[in-house]
Amino acid sequence: MAEATLHRFEARAMGSVLRLTVRPEAGQDEDEAAAAAWAEVVDEFERSEQQLSRFRETSDLTELNRAAGSGQAVVVGRRLERAVIAADRARRVTAGRFDPRVLVDLDRLGYRGAALPSPAAATDQPGAQVPGLDNGVVCRAAAGRLRVDRPIDLGGIGKGLALRWAAGRLDRRDLHSYLLEAGGDLVARGRGPDAGDWQVGIEDPSGAETPLAVIAVADLAVTTSSVGVHAWIVGGRPVHHLLDPATGRPGGEGLLAVTVAGSDPAWAEVWSKTLFLAGRDGIADMARARGLAAWWIGTDGGLEMTPAARVRTVWVAAED
């Protein structure tokens, strides 16, 4: 059987390489269907970035963060409203292990976005922005109007939601087979190039070209939380962007990266970060208790996985 003709597109969005690979179905006008699908993706990511980015001076999130702690409710777009509600739910489901109120500490460590007013951006108290778990991330003053007590970062979950929304638009176009990627996160639908599952590599955080494993995905989301990109030195000590909300400091002791496969990219993002913060000693028990398909790479370069992940793994470098 001849390999299907794939249509590939690439751009940048939300600080990541954005890619779409389309496998047209029989009866579709291939060029027209693929180009229209890509236009949907680009439009969705731009709309999401306009509302959810902490790096854009004019985004809805920047406006909301600049009003944090003032008691002022800010008019926001529907995407941001949905995102902060989703982030607050994730905080509750994970018992506070996932919490978007780490922006002050990210600023303190030097990973800055749009400028925040003092004293929020200037505080040097690690973890000070995290209230008790009974105090929610956001107050919904009315439909389309939000108030926050502390600035929030929607980086990972925001990208996961953008993937969810973009995939929804592709699905409504009756696009059945595609791979949508944003950095280390993706959504796979339908059949891959050889009419089987899509084959996805678990990257080596050290930068080696050969993946540590290859997994088969179909109608799934796969996300990765890793220190391979956003890591730097502060005061002579290495730090990264995956902060423990309880301490305001980088977490994930003994780990370099965690990958999770699930039905939804936003929740896969939540769990990949939550599992990462559990560290090498706690990740296995937490992942297995949740029945998650999870792969993790330790600081020694070793790859481990849950039973649910192993059944999706088609190749492992060490076992080849």
Salt bridges, closest charged atoms under 4 A:
GLU10 OE1 - ARG19 NE 2.96
GLU25 OE1 - ARG191 NH2 3.07
GLU30 OE1 - HIS7 NE2 3.49
ASP31 OD1 - HIS7 ND1 3.88
GLU40 OE1 - ARG169 NE 2.66
GLU40 OE2 - ARG173 NH1 3.25
ASP43 OD2 - ARG47 NE 2.75
ASP43 OD2 - ARG169 NH1 2.81
GLU44 OE2 - ARG79 NE 2.76
GLU44 OE1 - ARG169 NH1 3.06
GLU46 OE2 - ARG56 NH1 2.97
GLU49 OE1 - ARG56 NH2 3.66
GLU57 OE1 - ARG66 NH2 2.31
GLU81 OE1 - ARG78 NH1 3.50
GLU81 OE2 - ARG140 NE 2.57
ASP88 OD1 - ARG91 NE 2.94
ASP88 OD2 - ARG92 NE 3.73
ASP99 OD2 - ARG101 NH2 2.71
ASP105 OD1 - ARG108 NE 2.99
ASP153 OD1 - ARG54 NE 3.16
ASP171 OD2 - ARG189 NE 3.31
ASP185 OD2 - LYS159 NZ 3.77
ASP264 OD1 - ARG164 NE 2.72
ASP300 OD1 - ARG280 NH1 3.43
GLU304 OE2 - ARG280 NE 2.98
GLU319 OE2 - ARG310 NH1 3.82
